[in-house]
Amino acid sequence: MNILVVEDERNLADAICRILADAGYHAEACHDGRSGLVSAQSGLYDAVVLDVMLPGLSGTELVHELRRAHSSLPVLMLTARTSTADKVDGLDAGADDYMTKPFEAPELLARLRALTRRQGEVVLDEISYADLTLDLATHDLRRADRSVHLSGKEFEVLRMLMASTARVVSKQDLLTRVWGAAGETSENSVEAYVSFLRKKIAHLRSDVRITTLRMLGYRLEVLPEPTRQS
């Protein structure tokens, strides 16, 4: 399970990530509100641990933007403020739960388990982008009445791209998420599987393409009208 920690106090962010890692989670940290919002909207995370006082964009503003975009990502807010009014503000903005600092690690983990259990009751069967639909159970990729089956790695790469259409996905992100340990796999593997996916998407005669942004990574885009196939 992937947890995003948005906390501007770097020592505290590192400590929270260690607590989560020791409990078996994969945790990553952002240190300001705007980068936290981009990461929270990426589709890569199962929950967010969010500080209220952040530079750039406050935690309350961040969660409000998430809910305005119809994101149901579970959010656990952290703050040194203890007044009831502050807690109400966070919950009214769309946070799912609220903890005050300092806190004990067991309580943090228990609250996260409760949030992700509730989130786990909503199970998606498929995700779509433009004319493509990816079946999360069968690993079949469909366009109209045509379909192809994806291998395990092809499926994971495309799922990341389809969940992250608002941003570029780097090769490093793909290596870490799909292969688990970047040191054991080269970027050539990412390139190879992107090539496999391009061929399968072309076979489906889709309007979608995987675009390479030099030195940045990959992004899904819809082909311009004149180049589309019937």
N, C-alpha and C positions, 0 to 999 in steps of 0.2 A: 504494500500500500504506500502511495506517494503523498507526502505531507509537505505543504509549503509553509515556511515560517517567515513572516514579515515583521521584522523587529530591527529598529535602528541602533540599538545597543548591541554591538557586534559580539561582545563577550557573552551576553545573555542569549543571543541568537545561536551562537556556537554551542552553548550549554544545552539549549532546548534540542538542537539537532542531535547532540550526543545522547540525550535521554531517549529520543525517538529511535535512533539507530540501535541502541542497546535493547529496545523493546521489539526490534524486528521491522521497523518502518524504514523507508527510504525518505530522507528529509533533505530539503534544500532551502537556503535562506536568501531573502531579498532585504535590503536595508533602507528602502524609501517607498513611499506610497505608490508612486507612478509605476515603477518597475514591478512592484507587487501586484498592481492591477493587471498589467500585461501578462505576468506569469499566471495569475489566478484565472485569467480568461483563456489560457492556452489549451485547456482540456487535459493537461498532463497530471493533475493532482486530484486526490480523493478528499482532501480537507485542507483548511487553512487555519493556522494559528496566527492571530493578527493582533499587533499592538495598536492601541488607540492613537497615541501621540507619535506621528511619523512626519518626516520632512516631505514636502512636495504635495502630498495628499494624505489627509488624516485617515485613520482606520475606519472611522464612521463614514467618511465620504467614499472610501474604497468599497466597503460592503454595500453601500447604497447604489453605487454604480453597477456592481455585480447583480444585484436584484433588479435594477432597472433594465438590465440586459437579459433578464429571465434566467439567470444562472441559479441552480439549486445547490451549488457547492457548499458543503457544511463549513461554517465559520465559527471558530472559538476565539473570542476577543480577550486580550490581556491588557490590564492597566493598573497603574498605581493608584488611580482614583477609586475612592470607596463609597462615594455618595450614591444614594438610590437614583438620583436624577441622571448621573453619568451612565449608570447601568441601563436605565430606561432608554436613554438616547441611543446606545449601541444596539439594544434589542429592537427598538423601533426602526432603526435603519436596515435591519435584516439579519443581524447576527443570530446564531442559533443558541449560543451559550456564552457565559461571561465569567472570567476568573480575575481576581485581584492579585497583584504582586505584593509580597513574595508568595510563592505557591510551592507545594510539595509535588515531586515527580509522580507519585502514585495517583494523585488527584488529577493531574494533567492527563495522564494516560487513560484513566477511567472515563473522563469526560469525552476524550477523543473516541474511545471505543463506543460510547453511547451514541455519539453523533454519527459515526460511520455505520453503525448498525441500522440506524433509522434511514440513512441514505441507501443502504444496501437493499431496502425493501423495494426500491424503484429500479427495475432491471430493464435496460435497453436491449432490444433485439437486433437493432441495426442502426447504422449511421449513414447519412447521405451528404453528398456534395454535388451540386449541379445535377447532372444526369446519372451519376454513379451512386449505387447503394451497396454498402458492405454489410453482409450478414455476420453478426458477431458470434453466432453459434456454429455455422457451417463453414465459415471462411470463404464463402462464395461472393464474388464481386459481380454485380448486375448492372446492365444498361439496357433498358427496354426489355426485349425478349431474349437477349443474349446474356450469357454468364460464363465466368471462368472461375476455377478453384485456385485459391492462393495457398502457397506453402506457409509454414509457420512464421518464418522470418518475413516473407512478403506481406503477410497479414499484419504483423506488428508494425512494420515500416509504414504501410498505408494507413493503418489506424491512427498512428501519430500524426501523419500529414493531414488526415481528414478531421482530426480533433483540434488542429492548430492552424486553421485556415486564415486566422487573423495575423499570423506572424510567420517568419521564416524559421524552419527547423534546421539546426546545424547538424553537420555530420557527427560532432561530438555528442550532441543530445541523442541522436539515433544510436550511436555506439553504446552509450551508457544505458539507455532504456531497453534496447532490443537485445544487445549481446551481453549486457550486464557488467562486463569488465573491459573497458576500452583498451587496456594494455594487452589483452589477449587476442585482439582482432584489429585489423588494419582498416583504414578508411576505404581501401579497395573493395572490401566486402560490402560497405554501404553503397558504393557506386555500382557494384554488380547487381545488387538487389533492386536498386532504383531502375537500372536498365531492364531487368526482368519485368518490373511493374509497368514500365513504359510500353513494352511490347504487348502485355496483356490488355492494357487500357486501349492501345491502338487497335487490337483485335476486336474489342467491343465497339469500335467506332464511336468512342466517347468524345464529347466536346472538351473534356478535361485533359490537361497535360501537367506533368511534373516539371517545373521550371527550376533550373540551376541558377542561383545568384552567386557569382564568383566571390570566393573568400567568405561567404556567409552561410550558404546551405541550400535548402530546397523549399519550394512552396507550390501548392496546387493553384492552378489558374485555369480559366475557361478560355478556349481558343477563340481568337477573333473570328467574326462571321465568315469572311471569305475563305478561311482555311478549313472550315468544318467539312466533315464527310457526311454523306447521307446514310 
